[in-house]
Structures are given as structure tokens and as C-alpha cells.
Amino acid sequence: MKVLILYASITGNAKGMARILTQFFKHVGATVTTGTMQQTDAATLADYDAVILATYTWSGGTTPEEAEDFYADLTAVDLSARPVVFGVVGTGDPFYGDDYNTAPDLFTAALRASGAVRGAATVKIEQNATDADMPAFAQFTKSVMAKLQELHGQA
């Protein structure tokens, strides 16, 4: 199974989540490619069985500035043919009130609109991942793998 894990990160928190998830998915036997949203053509998502996005929320509750083009391109991509399974994780700071950790919801909506199938509930954490977050990442990985098994007979 081919899994693409993409992140947008200024502080390193979302990148850290991507690294953790890379290990979780490798542990269950997936072939994992990890990179940044900024350097990825959204059309290539169709080449993978599953796509995982790790993000933070930018000022005003929007997607990260460096991921704006990628986010916009998601609307023009059709991921329904196979379909691609997706999951989104986010990091944020509660200081931002109503804008706290809203970018994962925006990415989820864009991926659903592209025809991708949600494989796991979104994991949202405060700032940097800690040991206390590991069970949520393990469940996230398990859910994505189960959805892949359901749709494609692979695990």
C-alpha cells in the first residue's frame, strides 16, 4: 500500500506529526512517501492509495500560506476513480480562539469534494505532539488501514 504524507509547517509541529505518522504507517507495512504540500502537485495524489495531510492553521483560521496553491489545486483534482483514502491531522494554539485548528476542516472539505474517501477522524492537537497523543495517532493509522481494506482489499 502506498501512502503519501504531506505537511505544511512553520514551527515544526506539523512536520513532527508527519514524521510520527510516517513511522506508524511504516510499522503496519505501508510504503510511505513524505513531503511538503508546497512542493507537491495535487494531481499526484491519485498515484497513492492513501493521502495524509498534517497542517497548522494560519492567521484568521485559514490554510497555511505556503499551502495555498496546493489547497486551491485540490478543487481541480479527481480522486474518486479508485478512490483515494485520506486523513488529516492538525496542530494549533488555543490562543487563537474560534480560529483554533480550523485548517484541518478546510482540507477535509477539499479532499471530500475531490472524491477522496475519509479514512479516519481528524486528529487535532495543541502545539507539539506528546506521548499522550500517540494513542490517537495509532487509532488514526488503524482507521485508515481499515478503510483501505474495506475499499481495496489491501492492508
PyMOL commands that set and color helices and strands:
alter all, ss='L'
color gray80, all
select helices_A, chain A and resi 13-27+42-47+65-74+94-99+103-113+131-152
alter helices_A, ss='H'
color red, helices_A
select strands_A, chain A and resi 2-7+31-36+50-56+85-92+117-118+123-126
alter strands_A, ss='S'
color yellow, strands_A
deselect
rebuild
show_as cartoon
